[in-house]
Amino acid sequence: MEKRKTITQPIELKSPYKGVSIFRSEKIIFARFNNPHIVISTCRVNGGIKEDLKVAANHQSCEPKPCFKSEHKRCLAVREPQKYHSLVCNYHGLDPETTCLMGTAANMNCAGMSKKSFKDLIVFSIVTAGVETNAGRAGDPASVYETEEGFEHLKDKKAESNPNSGTINTLLLINKPLTPAALVRSVKMATEAKTSVLQELNVGSRYSDGLATGTGTDQICICCKKTNEKPLTGAGKHVKLGELIALAVREALKEALDLQNRLTPTNVRYLPRLTARFGLDEDTIIRELKDRLPEDIFSCLKRNKWTFFEDPILLAHVLSFIHLRDQIKWNIIPQNSSKETLLQQGALISSAISGKAHRFSSYLSYLENNWEPKSGENKLLILALSIGFKEKWEVPWHN
């Protein structure tokens, strides 16, 4: 069969303001500039600050597919960025010389979009996002070191987990000119907005037990229209442009995470999802509780795990326990107060499960006698869960 050289006409989705149009086609979303724009981007080809670009694009560079070779290779976007850039642009009828291109494994049909405006100022955001495998926290162990010969792989096994999977790509369009400094400031504002969403959704790092601040492969592209107007000079929190950027990024990112990962407050409201960053995923919690619960109670728990692990009162106390762990690690709570603090929170967790608030002192005493900090906070949480479930059904009508 002859290899296809052209594709169907892309579909125009929106025109956020006069001078730009948004299109989507096979595995790509792009903004075509009908009027000149200044662009700042992290793209490996045509990146930096550019004034001669005509298209800003986001492309699905890889996804799960049948593999007929025994040796796994990194996607072309990573191996040969210039070749990847040219192939994608030519395939979609775009000029490689005047196009900047972001790459991701996220589905373009799952992109989130948001338009925010104030008076005659317009900010339009398009975000694709995946955080299931590559979310990380600033300062986590790196997996490569760049030399003149290329990237040298480091031996930190945890850092090598999934270095090229999961990305948040942000494309921002602004209908006013910005100074170079304001363009850079807008990148900072969009990044802070992204991180605030990950914090609210309790996205954990895959490389440490901290909350994620992004992914290891995030990219951004911000485009502002060139006009005869005086360029805007501010994009921080006190300036309306900064507010619009943050609101547009937050709304589009939330939509993208919902569509791509089903990551919403409702779905986050599940105990194992909250504790997974500490090594307590669903399978581990179930396995640990099986060893500590009578068979009939464990069987009931396993059959109804969604009901029990989504209980709002239990989750409130587990979230407090998680927050305390973070505060102790960050030295907000002094180490000499950590044991007492965690034990009391553990007893509250037991009380929340059993529904027997009057048993708080007994739960606290049991935890004090059966847990030491050197055994780790995970053990304390499992002990607290097991006590609560043991006593949950200890009521007269169950005898």
PEBELMO-V296584 format. One record per backbone hydrogen bond with DSSP energy under -1.0 kcal/mol. NH is the residue of the N-H (numbers start at 1). CO is the residue of the C=O. E is the energy in kcal/mol with one decimal. If there is no record, write none. Layout:
NH&CO&E + NH&CO&E
//
This chain:
11&24&-2.4 + 13&22&-3.0 + 14&22&-1.0 + 20&17&-1.5 + 21&32&-2.0 + 22&14&-3.4 + 23&30&-2.9 + 24&11&-2.3 + 25&28&-2.4 + 28&25&-1.7 + 29&58&-2.5 + 30&23&-2.4 + 31&56&-3.1 + 32&21&-2.9 + 33&54&-2.9 + 34&19&-2.1 + 35&19&-1.7 + 38&224&-3.0 + 39&50&-3.1 + 40&222&-2.6 + 41&48&-2.0 + 42&220&-2.0 + 48&41&-2.5 + 50&39&-3.1 + 54&98&-3.2 + 55&98&-1.7 + 56&31&-2.0 + 57&100&-2.7 + 58&29&-2.9 + 59&102&-2.6 + 60&27&-2.7 + 61&59&-1.2 + 61&104&-2.0 + 62&104&-1.0 + 78&75&-1.5 + 79&75&-2.0 + 80&76&-2.8 + 84&80&-2.7 + 85&81&-2.7 + 86&82&-2.2 + 87&83&-2.6 + 88&84&-2.6 + 89&85&-2.4 + 90&86&-2.7 + 91&87&-2.2 + 92&88&-1.8 + 93&90&-1.0 + 94&89&-3.4 + 98&95&-1.1 + 100&55&-2.0 + 102&57&-2.4 + 104&59&-1.7 + 110&107&-1.7 + 111&108&-1.3 + 112&127&-3.2 + 114&125&-2.1 + 116&123&-2.9 + 118&121&-2.2 + 121&118&-2.6 + 123&116&-3.0 + 124&173&-2.7 + 125&114&-3.0 + 126&171&-2.7 + 127&112&-2.8 + 128&169&-2.0 + 130&167&-1.1 + 136&214&-3.0 + 140&137&-2.5 + 145&152&-2.4 + 147&150&-3.5 + 150&147&-1.0 + 152&145&-3.5 + 154&143&-2.9 + 160&156&-1.1 + 161&158&-1.4 + 165&162&-1.4 + 169&128&-2.4 + 170&219&-1.9 + 171&126&-2.8 + 172&221&-2.9 + 173&124&-2.8 + 174&223&-2.7 + 175&122&-1.7 + 179&232&-2.4 + 183&179&-2.3 + 184&180&-2.1 + 185&181&-2.4 + 186&182&-2.1 + 187&183&-1.3 + 188&184&-1.6 + 189&185&-2.3 + 190&186&-2.4 + 191&187&-2.1 + 192&188&-2.3 + 193&189&-2.0 + 194&190&-2.2 + 195&191&-2.4 + 196&192&-2.0 + 197&193&-1.5 + 198&194&-1.8 + 199&195&-2.2 + 200&196&-2.1 + 201&197&-2.0 + 202&199&-1.4 + 203&198&-2.5 + 205&210&-3.0 + 206&135&-3.1 + 212&203&-3.2 + 213&136&-2.6 + 214&136&-1.5 + 216&134&-1.4 + 219&168&-1.5 + 221&170&-2.5 + 222&40&-2.9 + 223&172&-2.9 + 224&38&-2.8 + 225&174&-2.3 + 226&36&-2.7 + 232&177&-3.0 + 239&236&-1.2 + 243&239&-1.8 + 244&240&-2.6 + 245&241&-2.5 + 246&242&-2.3 + 247&243&-2.6 + 248&244&-2.6 + 249&245&-2.5 + 250&246&-2.6 + 251&247&-2.3 + 252&248&-2.2 + 253&249&-2.7 + 254&250&-2.3 + 255&251&-1.8 + 256&252&-2.3 + 257&253&-2.7 + 258&254&-1.8 + 259&255&-2.4 + 260&256&-3.0 + 261&257&-1.8 + 262&258&-1.1 + 263&257&-2.2 + 268&264&-2.5 + 269&265&-1.1 + 270&268&-3.1 + 271&309&-2.2 + 273&270&-1.1 + 274&270&-1.3 + 275&271&-1.7 + 276&272&-1.0 + 278&275&-1.9 + 279&276&-2.1 + 280&275&-1.6 + 285&281&-2.5 + 286&282&-2.6 + 287&283&-2.3 + 288&284&-2.5 + 289&285&-2.5 + 290&286&-1.9 + 291&287&-1.1 + 292&289&-1.2 + 293&289&-1.3 + 298&294&-2.7 + 299&295&-2.4 + 300&296&-1.8 + 301&297&-2.5 + 302&298&-2.9 + 303&299&-2.0 + 304&300&-1.7 + 308&304&-2.2 + 309&305&-3.2 + 311&308&-1.1 + 315&311&-2.6 + 316&312&-2.1 + 317&313&-1.7 + 318&314&-2.4 + 319&315&-3.0 + 320&316&-1.5 + 321&317&-2.1 + 322&318&-2.7 + 323&319&-2.6 + 324&320&-2.4 + 325&321&-2.0 + 326&322&-2.0 + 327&323&-2.5 + 328&324&-2.4 + 329&325&-2.1 + 330&326&-2.2 + 331&328&-1.3 + 332&327&-2.4 + 333&327&-1.2 + 337&334&-2.0 + 338&335&-1.0 + 341&337&-2.1 + 342&338&-2.7 + 343&339&-2.4 + 344&340&-2.1 + 345&341&-1.8 + 346&342&-2.5 + 347&343&-2.2 + 348&344&-1.6 + 349&345&-1.8 + 350&346&-2.1 + 351&347&-2.2 + 352&348&-2.3 + 353&349&-1.9 + 354&350&-2.4 + 355&351&-2.3 + 359&356&-1.9 + 360&357&-1.6 + 363&359&-2.4 + 364&360&-2.7 + 365&361&-2.3 + 366&362&-2.3 + 367&363&-2.5 + 368&364&-2.4 + 369&365&-1.7 + 371&367&-1.1 + 375&372&-2.3 + 376&373&-1.9 + 380&376&-1.1 + 381&377&-2.2 + 382&378&-2.3 + 383&379&-2.6 + 384&380&-2.5 + 385&381&-2.4 + 386&382&-2.6 + 387&383&-2.3 + 388&384&-1.8 + 389&385&-2.4 + 390&386&-2.1 + 391&387&-1.6 + 394&391&-1.4 + 395&393&-1.8 + 398&395&-2.0 + 399&396&-1.5
//
